[in-house]
Amino acid sequence: MTLRTNIIIALGLVSLGVAGCEQPQKQTPKPVVAEHATTLEDLALRLGLQITERDEAFVVLKNAANTVILFTQTGGRFFVNGKPMGSVGEVKRQRDTVYVSDSLIPQIRQYLRSTTPQQPPVARPGPLKTKALVVIDAGHGGHDPGTISTNGLREKGINLEVATRVAGLLQQRGVSVVMTRQDDRFIELEERSDIANRRNADLFVSIHSDSNPNRSLQGFTVYVARTASPEAHRVAGEINQAMAATGAESHGIREADYKVLVNTNGPAVLVELGYLSNTQDCARLRDGTYQNRLAQAIANGILAGLR
Ligand SMILES: [Zn+2]
């Protein structure tokens, strides 16, 4: 939530103001694989791809619009949609787990074709838990950064990181997912709801990060519209419960008439992941492991709520 969102806050909650982490980012030594390593599974998740094939020498990652092949030895090349695009850099192995540098993620991402919103969702392999279609909305994007912490962490980036992970986890469970954006682009609020409405989505989940002049405030909040359906309340309850189980502080389920919640015809929920205005939340939200944990909780909550 930011100064510039054109929303109506039903509860008269005052949470405007751009604040952020008070501590500047720690000086970190130059990147080394050990410190900035990511597993291939995590890399796939963060890129919104699925591992479809792997052996000792290579791994294939796919989504509806892209095929990425990584040759998994140090200095091996990576291919995006048939073209060699660069080196995978250093590769380390520990038993069956393969680690690469997480700097590879933006290197690959820049070449990926967008799969939404133009393309219809595709059925994913794996056990089909539900036939549901879920729209995942990463808040803000493009010229709208959302809230910005004092050390420059932008909400739009955090939202996208977590939203991409949630989408990947749902797809792994057989849920059809459409993301309103998969990269750093601006999308009008109306269009975000329209993406769900056009497809008659079973659920719309918008992902944001919070800010408050009271910098001691931390934790997450789950919102539904004041006129929300019982289904929306049920999903919100499940997400709240799953997120609280991660140990994050819950502000509970609140009602607020955010535009995306009101304009979406089906059940709609908005999650504020935490406060970028709080030092501790801010540090956690930029951490990939914490992002994974929150994403897993949101995905679990969605899956429980869809039943
Ligand atoms: Zn926001």
Residues whose N, C-alpha, C, O or C-beta is under 5 A from the ligand:
A	BS01	ZN	M1 T2 G139 G146 H208 S209
